Amino acid sequence: MSIIAVHVLLHSQADAVEVDLGTRFPAMPNEEIVVRNDGGVRNETHSFAFGETCHSDPDLKTWFIVKQIVGEHVLVELECLRTVFEDSCPNGTEASKPLAETRARVNAHARETDTQFMEQLRNFRPLRPRGED
């Protein structure tokens, strides 16, 4: 049975991931983001008006979440669950991305996740019951 599961996983790795509402993909460290929030955004030390630029925090794992898809553009929201300062975008910062770029980044993240999972699966060593050597 486990051989069948591995076989299915290996063949499903090549499938492309659809970009839908709620799709998440990682922001690159220090990625430049043009603010699209109508009222702007504010972190602990700075404010950024609509159209101004802030950056994803280089030291925190931050994510983009797809909020809306309109034609060839995607409205994403930055998810950053820690307090940020200086030129870092706060949680909830909205930005616009081209759909093609978003699709490529989502698929790259899916491939990376699949590769990490398969590597962990290859290195898996089942626990032996107590008393067996």
N, C-alpha and C positions, 0 to 999 in steps of 0.2 A: 504494500500500500504506500509506504514512504517513497519508493522508487517512482511510482506514478505521480505523486505530489511534486517531486523534484522535476520530473519530466515536464509537467504542466507549467511549473514556474519558469523553467528555462525557455519554453516556447512563448510564454506570455511577456517576457522581458522586452521584446521588440515592438510591442504595441505602443502607439502614440497615446498620450494622455489628452483628453479633451479639456479645454479651458471653459469652466462653468462658474456660475456665481458661487463664491465660497472657496474656490481653488486657492491654495496657498503655495507660495514659493519664496525662497530666501532672498533677502536684499543683500547686495554685495557690500562688504565693509566700506564705509565712507562713500557710498553711492550718492551722487548728486540727485536731488529731488526738487522739482518745481512744484511749489504749493498750489493746490487747486481748491482748497477749502474756501468757501465764500467769505467767511469772516477772518481768514488767516488762522494761524496756530501760534501757541506759545509754549516754550519749555520753561525750565526753572529760571533761566537768565536772559533769554532773548525772545522777541516776537518776530514772526515771519508773515508778511501780508500775502494775499493772493498774488501769484506770479513770482514771488521771491524764491530764492534757493536756500535749501538747508541740506543736510547730509545724514545718511544713516550712521548710527554710532559705530565707529570702527571696532569697538571692544565688546559689543553686545550682539547676540544672535537676534536679528530682526527679520520680520516676514512681511510680504505683501499679501493682501487678501483681495481677491477680485470682488468688486462691489457691483459693477455694471459693465455690460458690453454693448457698445453702440457702433455698428459698422466695423471699421477696422481699428477702433480704439477701445481701450479697456480702462475703466476707472478702478484704481486700486487704493487700498488704505493700508498705511504702515502700522504694523503691530509691534510695539516696543514696550514691553511690560515693566520697564525700569524708568526711574527718573533720569532725564538727560539734561545736559547743559551745553553752553557755547553754541556752535552751529549745528548741533544734532537735532534732527526732526523728532518731535514728540509723538507719542502714541496717537493714532487717529489722523495723522497727516494724510491727505488725499493727493494722489498724483495720477497723471494720464500716461499710459504706455501704449505703443503700437501693438495690435493684436499679434502680429507675426513675431515680434520680440518676446512678448509674454508667452506665447505658445512654445517658442524655442527654449526659454528659461524653465518653464514648467517641465518640459520633456527632459532637459538636461538634469534637473533635480530628480526626476523619477528614475532616470538611468543610474545616477549616482547612488540613490537609495537602494535600487535593485542590486547593484554591484556590491554594496556593503552587506546587504542581507545574504547574498549568495556566498560571499566570503565567510561570513559568520556560520552559515550552514555547512560549508566545506570543512570548517575547523571545529565543528560541534563534536564533542565527545560525551556520549551518554554517561550518566552516573551509574556506578555499579552498586547493586544492592549490598547492604551491610553483610559482612562475613565472606564476600567473594574477593579473591585476590587476582 
